[in-house]
Amino acid sequence: MSKATTRTTEPAVVTVGDLIGELCRWPDNATVTFRCPLQNQQLRFNRIEERSKGAVEIELDQAVESTSRPARMTG
């Protein structure tokens, strides 16, 4: 997956072997984050589901960003 790819309207096809090949370079306890650079948005892992024999779907949701911050106390 480290090869340069061009963006198309078609979904990219990535095999489980591709993912394992990319992720095996990091330790098992490394944190994985998901984001959409086009929308500058964090994504959240939801689940992995078998769609059909030999086809797996990784479901990501939009990460809910907390816009409310605790009020600052002024004195």
Legacy VTK file of the C-alpha trace (Angstrom):
# vtk DataFile Version 3.0
C-alpha trace
ASCII
DATASET POLYDATA
POINTS 75 float
0.000 0.000 0.000
2.997 2.282 0.143
2.836 2.696 -3.641
1.506 5.994 -4.937
-2.157 5.701 -5.834
-4.497 7.959 -7.707
-7.870 8.895 -6.260
-10.892 7.730 -8.183
-14.598 7.608 -7.537
-14.336 3.817 -7.214
-13.612 2.365 -3.766
-10.007 1.257 -3.306
-9.486 -2.487 -3.055
-7.161 -3.494 -0.240
-6.574 -7.097 0.731
-6.152 -8.413 4.264
-2.586 -9.272 3.216
-2.004 -5.623 2.221
-3.204 -4.440 5.623
-1.126 -7.004 7.505
1.929 -6.101 5.412
1.550 -2.424 6.279
0.655 -2.843 9.949
3.230 -5.535 10.828
5.973 -2.864 10.925
4.595 -1.475 14.190
4.344 -3.126 17.621
1.075 -4.785 18.650
0.366 -2.023 21.173
0.763 0.860 18.668
-2.295 3.122 18.443
-4.097 3.319 15.096
-6.100 6.407 14.184
-8.344 6.952 11.188
-8.939 10.239 9.392
-10.265 11.667 6.144
-7.673 14.164 4.870
-10.066 15.600 2.272
-12.493 16.666 4.999
-9.828 17.053 7.698
-11.960 14.835 9.924
-11.180 12.108 12.428
-12.935 8.773 11.954
-13.756 6.168 14.587
-13.476 2.402 14.136
-16.867 0.742 14.548
-16.595 -2.906 13.479
-15.338 -5.475 11.007
-17.902 -7.627 9.255
-17.742 -10.364 6.637
-19.833 -9.147 3.680
-19.479 -12.317 1.619
-17.005 -15.166 1.279
-13.628 -13.503 0.823
-14.930 -9.949 1.331
-14.506 -8.072 4.607
-15.906 -4.632 5.409
-14.264 -2.294 7.932
-16.850 0.175 9.153
-15.777 3.642 10.274
-17.977 6.374 11.729
-17.469 10.093 11.945
-15.766 10.804 15.234
-17.888 12.953 17.488
-15.833 15.960 18.458
-16.739 17.651 21.667
-17.297 21.325 20.932
-18.256 22.169 24.479
-15.434 23.013 26.811
-15.648 23.519 30.547
-16.292 27.131 31.474
-13.260 28.983 32.724
-13.517 30.296 36.212
-12.555 33.938 36.506
-11.905 35.558 39.798
LINES 1 76
75 0 1 2 3 4 5 6 7 8 9 10 11 12 13 14 15 16 17 18 19 20 21 22 23 24 25 26 27 28 29 30 31 32 33 34 35 36 37 38 39 40 41 42 43 44 45 46 47 48 49 50 51 52 53 54 55 56 57 58 59 60 61 62 63 64 65 66 67 68 69 70 71 72 73 74
